Structure formats: C-alpha cells, structure tokens
Amino acid sequence: MLKQYFTIKEFGSHEIIIQKSRFIAHVNRAVTEKDAQDFIQEIRKKHWDANHNCSAYMIGQHNEIQKANDDGEPSGTAGVPILEVLKKRDLKDTVVVVTRYFGGIKLGAGGLIRAYGKSTSEGINAVGVVERKLMKIVHTKIDYTWLGKVENELRSSVYEIKEIHYVDNVEIETFVEEEQVGKFTEWMIEMTNGQAEILEGEVLYLEKDM
C-alpha cells in the first residue's frame, strides 16, 4: 500500500462553454478498471444525445492502468489531453468523462486539445482533490477524569481524532503516522501519569482536502 497519494475528493461535474460548445467534465474515483468503465457507460447513457463523451482514467498504485478514448473526436485531441491532466496532477484511481455538445464552431486540433484539457482541470478544481495518507489507528483507554485534558491536548495537536467511545472507560481512537507511534505513546503516558492504556490498531487511510 502506498504511504501517500492524491485522488479526487468525490463524484462531481462542472460545465464550461467554449466557442458555443458545452463541455461538461464528470469526475469520479475508480479503484478498478471495471469501476471506470461502468462510470463511463453511465455518463454515456445519461448524455446519449451529446456529440461526444470522451474519457480517460488512471488506476493503480503505480498508475499501471492508463486509458484514453476520443469518442469520435480527431485522434489525440480529447482523451489524451484529459489523461495528461490526470498525470500532471498525479491523481490516482480517477476517471474523467468530458461530454461535448457541439455549438456549431469548429475548434481545430489545437483548440480541442486546449478545450478538453481546460474542462478537465476546471472539473477537478470544482470537485476537489484529497491527500490519502496511510496512518496507524492508536487506541488510548483512559478514566473519565482524564477525558477533558486528553481531548483538549489532542485537538490542539498535530494528531487527528478518529472517534471517541464512551463505555466503562473512555477509548479514544487517533490517527498517528506509523513512525510517530512511539512518540505519541510516550506523550499519552506522560500526560496521564502512566494511567493510559495504549493499543495499536489497524492501518487506514486518512483523507485531507488539498
């Protein structure tokens, strides 16, 4: 698993007008090639009346799967510019479909390349990008008397609380970088005069808006 990578925040779409043609960028995550192809078909079905539904996707930890489709536009003027934006921004597990409704003015090869690239970039900006960082979940079990102090210290620190469980004792789940677990454990023990029980849990991705 990659320690850190960038991907799209969520599904979304964004429309721009260039020389009377409508360009609608549809952006989504795709963990597998089937995810990407299903999404492309979904958009094609929704915009069946469009002149073109051009697409590209980049999938895999090392971008193993990269595909581009011009969907009837001149070769290399649509799918490739979309893919180039994904590569330039290093967005993994991401699929983009740009729908074009022709407005009557031909753009030429250069104009099409710029239009599809711009539509993709603006679509990504509108939807947003996240950084996914691999973190260890650390469970801190404490008596209720320590809750106020520990929670306040955590919320003003670099660490992020995942969840707090209020049972017989309080259990706080915190995202901690793997190399920081030792330091975090010492900090918790010192803060609670040795009365905290620290357990290492699963490894999960923490998402942060970019």
C-alpha positions in Angstrom: 0.0 0.0 0.0 1.2 3.5 -0.8 2.0 5.6 2.2 0.5 8.7 0.5 -1.2 9.6 -2.7 -3.7 12.1 -4.3 -7.1 11.4 -5.7 -10.4 13.1 -6.4 -12.5 14.0 -3.4 -15.8 12.7 -4.7 -18.1 12.5 -7.7 -18.9 15.8 -9.3 -19.4 17.6 -12.6 -18.6 21.1 -14.0 -19.6 22.8 -17.2 -17.9 25.4 -19.3 -18.7 27.0 -22.7 -16.0 27.3 -25.3 -16.9 28.8 -28.7 -20.6 27.9 -28.1 -19.8 24.3 -27.4 -20.8 22.9 -24.0 -18.0 20.9 -22.2 -19.2 19.0 -19.1 -16.5 17.3 -17.1 -17.7 14.4 -14.9 -15.1 13.3 -12.4 -15.2 10.3 -10.1 -13.0 7.8 -8.2 -12.4 4.4 -9.7 -10.5 1.7 -7.8 -10.7 -0.8 -10.6 -10.9 -0.6 -14.4 -14.4 -2.0 -14.2 -15.4 0.9 -11.9 -14.0 3.3 -14.6 -15.8 1.6 -17.5 -19.1 1.4 -15.6 -18.9 5.1 -14.9 -18.1 6.0 -18.5 -21.1 3.9 -19.6 -23.3 5.6 -17.1 -22.4 9.0 -18.4 -22.8 8.0 -22.0 -26.3 6.7 -21.2 -27.2 9.9 -19.4 -25.8 12.1 -22.2 -26.8 9.8 -25.1 -27.7 12.9 -27.2 -24.2 14.5 -26.9 -21.9 14.7 -29.8 -19.0 13.2 -27.8 -18.4 11.6 -24.4 -14.6 11.5 -24.3 -12.8 9.8 -21.4 -9.6 8.9 -19.6 -8.7 7.1 -16.4 -5.6 6.3 -14.3 -5.7 3.4 -11.9 -3.3 1.6 -9.6 -0.6 2.3 -7.1 1.9 2.9 -9.8 -0.6 4.1 -12.4 -0.5 0.7 -14.1 -3.8 1.2 -15.9 -4.0 4.3 -18.2 -6.6 4.6 -20.9 -7.9 7.4 -23.1 -10.8 7.5 -25.6 -11.5 10.2 -28.1 -15.1 9.0 -28.8 -15.2 10.3 -32.3 -13.1 13.5 -31.9 -9.9 13.6 -34.1 -7.3 11.2 -32.8 -5.4 12.5 -29.8 -7.4 15.7 -29.3 -9.7 14.6 -26.4 -8.9 11.5 -24.4 -5.1 12.2 -24.3 -5.5 15.8 -23.1 -7.8 14.5 -20.3 -5.3 11.8 -19.3 -2.4 14.3 -19.4 -4.2 16.5 -16.8 -4.5 13.4 -14.5 -0.8 12.6 -15.0 0.3 16.1 -14.4 -1.7 16.4 -11.2 -0.7 12.8 -10.2 -4.3 11.8 -9.5 -4.6 8.0 -8.9 -7.8 5.9 -9.1 -9.5 8.7 -11.0 -11.8 8.6 -14.1 -13.0 11.6 -16.1 -15.6 11.8 -18.8 -15.9 15.1 -20.7 -19.3 15.4 -22.5 -19.4 17.8 -25.5 -22.4 19.3 -27.1 -21.2 20.9 -30.3 -22.1 24.6 -30.7 -21.5 25.0 -34.4 -18.0 26.4 -34.4 -15.1 24.0 -35.2 -12.1 24.4 -32.8 -9.4 22.7 -34.8 -7.0 20.2 -33.3 -5.2 22.7 -31.1 -8.4 24.2 -29.9 -9.9 20.8 -29.0 -6.8 19.8 -27.0 -6.9 23.1 -25.0 -10.7 22.8 -24.5 -10.6 19.2 -23.2 -7.6 20.0 -21.0 -9.3 23.1 -19.6 -12.6 21.3 -19.0 -10.8 18.5 -17.1 -8.7 20.9 -15.0 -11.7 23.1 -14.0 -13.8 20.0 -13.3 -11.1 18.7 -10.9 -10.8 22.1 -9.2 -14.6 22.2 -8.8 -14.8 18.8 -7.2 -11.6 19.0 -5.2 -8.6 16.8 -4.5 -7.7 14.9 -1.4 -4.4 13.5 0.0 -4.8 10.0 1.3 -2.2 9.2 3.9 -1.6 5.7 5.5 -2.0 6.0 9.3 -2.0 3.7 12.3 -5.1 3.8 14.5 -3.9 4.1 18.1 -6.5 3.3 20.9 -6.0 5.2 24.1 -8.0 3.9 27.1 -8.4 6.3 30.0 -10.5 7.0 33.0 -13.2 9.7 32.6 -11.3 12.0 34.9 -8.6 12.4 32.2 -11.0 13.0 29.3 -11.1 16.8 29.3 -7.4 17.2 29.4 -6.5 14.5 26.9 -9.2 15.5 24.4 -8.2 19.2 24.6 -4.5 18.4 24.1 -5.3 16.1 21.2 -7.5 18.6 19.4 -4.8 21.3 19.6 -2.0 18.9 18.4 -1.0 17.6 15.0 -2.9 14.4 15.6 -6.4 13.8 14.4 -9.1 12.0 16.5 -11.0 9.4 14.6 -13.6 8.5 17.2 -14.3 8.6 20.9 -16.1 5.6 22.6 -17.8 6.3 25.9 -18.0 3.0 27.7 -16.8 1.9 31.2 -13.7 3.8 30.4 -13.1 6.3 27.6 -11.4 4.9 24.4 -10.0 7.5 22.0 -9.0 6.4 18.5 -6.4 8.6 17.0 -4.7 8.7 13.5 -1.0 8.5 14.0 1.8 8.2 11.4 3.5 4.9 11.9 6.9 6.4 12.7 5.3 8.6 15.3 3.5 5.9 17.3 6.4 5.6 19.9 6.5 9.3 20.4 2.7 9.5 20.7 2.6 6.7 23.2 5.2 8.4 25.4 3.2 11.7 25.2 0.0 10.0 26.3 1.6 8.1 29.2 3.3 11.3 30.4 0.1 13.3 30.1 -1.9 10.8 32.2 0.8 10.0 34.7 1.0 6.5 33.3 -2.7 5.8 33.7 -3.4 5.4 29.9 -3.6 2.0 28.2 -2.3 2.3 24.7 -3.0 -0.2 22.0 -2.0 -0.2 18.3 -4.9 -0.9 15.9 -5.4 -1.2 12.2 -3.8 0.8 9.4 -6.2 3.1 7.5 -6.0 6.0 5.0 -6.7 9.4 6.4 -8.1 11.9 3.8 -7.3 15.6 3.9 -8.6 18.2 1.5 -5.9 19.9 -0.6 
